[in-house]
Amino acid sequence: MKALLIDDHAIVRGGLRRLLAALSWEIAEAANGRDALMLVRSEQPDLVVLDLNLPGIGGFELLRRILVELPAVRIMVLSMHIEARFASRAMQAGARGYMSKNAAPAELLKALKVVAEGGRYIEAEIAQELALQTAAMPDPSTLLNERDREIVRLLGAGRSLTEIAETLGIGYKTVANTCTQIKTKLGVSRTADLIRLSFDLDGG
């Protein structure tokens, strides 16, 4: 098993190395996105442990680029962010797991093993918050028309409003106004809420 640790803090990478020492994995390290992409190409890792707050290329963009370079790689996001919306976005972008840096070492090790074996894992407390938020939201399929649903799907896929307008062949203002109307229909106030709802749509 080859693992690549991507974090701009050497102390975090050192801690992960010690945690993984018992597994006898081959481990490489990168402190920024540019170096990480070079190692992805040269080392072809099986598992990537990725921080979201990186200098240069941001974590979400780097996640996307890594999967373009190596679609089969399993990515575990290890972040300072404990909010469920970050986990939701990371999993939507293709990560296999999400853990906060506040997690207990035993749970982190368990999560890394699960993801390395092809499974999915979200830190227990974050997964609970995500489940509660999802349960509290209305079923979008009963409230939205087909255009609404398509816009929500595209938001969930990480498209900007400009990109959505180009994809659907409509004006930017039309997309923005429709997003506002969708939020009103669903009783939510943030675009992040629409992105979470995209999980519930067919094909989302």
N, C-alpha and C positions, 0 to 999 in steps of 0.2 A: 504494500500500500504506500503510495506516494502522497504526501500532504504538503500543501503550500500555505504558510501563515502570512497573511497580509495585514499589517498593523503598523502605524507610524511610531509606536512606543516600543522600544526594545525590551522594556521590563515585561510588557504583556506577552510579547513573542517568547521571552525566556520562560515565563510562567507556563505557557502552553507547551513548550518543549518538555518541561519537567513533567507536566501532566500526562503527556503522550509517551514518555520514555518507556513505560512498561509495555507498550504495544509494539515496540520495535519497528515503527514505521520509518520510512525515509522522509526526512523533513527538509524543506527549503523555506526561506524567509524573504519577504519584500516589505519595504517601508513606504512604498508609494505605488501608484497605478502603473507608471511606465515600467518600472522594474518588474512588477507583478506580471504584466503582459509578456515581457521577455521570458520570464520563467515558465509561464503557462505554455508558451510555444516550445521551449527547449526541454522542459522536464515532463510535460504531459501528465500533470498530477491527477490522481483519482479523486482527491478531496481538497477543497479550498476553504480555509477559515478566513472570513472577510470582515473587516471593520468597515463601517459606513463613513466615518469621519476621516477622510484621507486628504493629504495635500495634493494639489493638481487635479487629477481625475477623481470625481466623487465616487462614493461607494456604489450607488445605484447604477451609475453609468458604467463603472468598472465591472459590476456584476453582469450587465448586458453584454459588454465586450468579451468577457471571458467565455460566456456561453456561445457567442458567435465563433470564437476561436476553437472551443472545445465543448461541443454540445452535450457530451455524456458526463462531464465533470459534475460532481456533487458539491454544492456550495452551502456551507453553514455560515450564516451571518452572526457575528459576535459583536454586539454594539452596546454603547452606553445608554441607548434609548430603550426605555422600558414600556413606552406607549404601544398599545396594540396596533395602531395605524402603521407604525414602521414595520412590524412583523407582517401585516397584511400586504403592504406594498412589496416587501422583499420576496414573499412567497409568490405573489402574483408575477413578479419579474423573473422567477425561475429558481429561487433559492429552495433548498430542500429542508432547511432548518433555520430557526431563529432563537438565539439565546442572548440575554443581557449579560453585561460584565459583572452584575451583582449576583449571578447564579452561583449556587454551591458547586465546588469542583466535582463532586460525585455526579451531579445531574449533568454538568457540562460533558464529562467523560462519557456518560451514558448516551447523551445526545449525539456526540461525535461518532460513537460506535454505530448507532442506529442509522445515521445519515451515510456513513461510510459503507454500510451494508445495503444501501439503496432505499432506506425508509425515509420518513419525514418526522421532524420533531420540532415542536415549539415549546419553549419554557412554560412550565405548568401555570404559573400565575398569569402570564401574558395570554396563553391559550384560553384560560378561563375568562379573562376580560374580553377577548375577541369573540368568544362564544356568546357572552352576555350581550355585547353590542349588536351582534348579528341577529340574535333572537328578538331584540327589542325593535328592530327595524321592520317596516311593512314589507310584504311580498311585492316586489316591483312589477312582477308579471301581471298583476291584477289592476295596476294603476296606470301603466305606461303604454303609449301606442308604439308602433314599430320603429318610427323615427327616434322616439325617446330611448327605446331599448338599444338601438344601434349606437347612439351617442354615449350611453352609459358603458356599453361594451368597449368602445374605443377609449374612453377615459380609463377604464380598468386595464387596458393594454398599454397604458403609458403615453397615449397620444395627447398632444397639446390641442387647444381649441383651434389654432390655425391649421394644424395637420388634419383635424377632424373635418373642418370646413373644406379642405382640399379633397379629402377622401370622398366626402358625400356630395361634392359639387355644389355647395351652398355657401352663403356669405358668413364671414366671421361673426358678424352681429347676430345673425340668425342662430348660430350655434350657441353664442353667449346667452341670448334671450331664452333659448330652449332649455339650457342648463338651469337658468333661474326658475323657469316654469316647472321643471322636473323636481327641483328642491322643494318648491311650494307643494306640489302634488304629494310628495313623500314625507313632508314635514321635517326635513333636515336642512341644515344651514351651511354645510361645508362640502367642498368637492371631494374631500377624503371620504365622506359618507357615501357619495355616489360610487366611488371606486370600490368600497367594500361591498356595496350592493351588486356590483357587476358579477360577483361570484355566484349570485343567485339566478342570473340570466342564462338561458340556453346558449351554449357556446362561449359564455363569459368566464 
